[in-house]
C-alpha cells in the first residue's frame, strides 16, 4: 500500500479504537491487533500527531501505583472518522468499477 | 533483559535527542511494558515484545524530525560566558564560511548523483521517442517507394523500442536506489548529529 495512504488510514484506525470510550496505549494496540499490527513507535508517533491536530486529548491518571496515559477522542477526531468513511465509500465505487467482470482472485 | 536495563540502554541510544522527547518516549515504553506485565507476562517476555533496543532506537530516530536533532546538537551544554560569545561572533566569518562550504559540497554531490539519474531518464526518453518516430517514418519511406529503407527504419525503431524498455528498468532501479540512499543519508546524518554516549 502507498506509504502516505497507509499513514492516513492508520491515523483513522487509532481514532476508531478510541471512538466509543477513552483508552490507553497497550489497549489500543490489542484492540487493533486482529486487523492491524503496529509497533509501539508507530503508535506513539500517531498519537502525538493526533494530539497536535487536536483530534484527541490526553490525561494522565494513576493506575495500580503507576501513571498511565488515557486518550479520548474529540469532535474533530469523530469528524475525521466520518470524512474517512465517506472517502472510502467513493473509493469502493471506483474499486467496483475497476474490478467489474473480474474473478475474485484477480 | 529486564525493564530497567531496556530503558537504560534505550536512553543511552537516544542521547542527542531533546531531553523532553527522551523522557516521553521512555515513559511510553515503560507504560507498555508494565501493561503487559499486569496482563500476566513475565518481565523479560514483556520487554522482548516491544522489540530490541536497536530496532526501537532506530524507529524513534527515524521518526524524530531532523530540525529537533540539529537544534539539540547546536545547543551549548552550558551557558556561554561573555568572551566565548565574542570569540564566536568574531570567528563567524571563518566557521560560518567553512560550514556553508561543507554544506555546499555535500549538496553538490547529491545534485550530481541525481543528475546521473536524470541523464539515464533522458536516454530512456530519447530511445522511446525515436522508437515511436520510426513508425511513421517507416510508413513514409514504404509508401514513397523505398520499401527496403522503410523496413530498415522499422527494424531500427523496434530495436530502439526494445532498448527503451530495458532502459526503463534501469531508470526505475537508479531512481529507487537514489531514494533509498537519500533515506539512509538522512538517518546517518541524524545519528552523526546525536551525541555519542560517554564511556564510563
Interface residues (C-beta under 8 A of the other chain):
Chain A: X24 X25 X26 X27 X29 X39 X40 X41 X42 X44 X45 X64 X66 X67 X68 X69
Chain B: X25 X27 X28 X29 X31 X32 X34 X35 X36 X38 X39 X50 X51 X56 X59 X60 X63
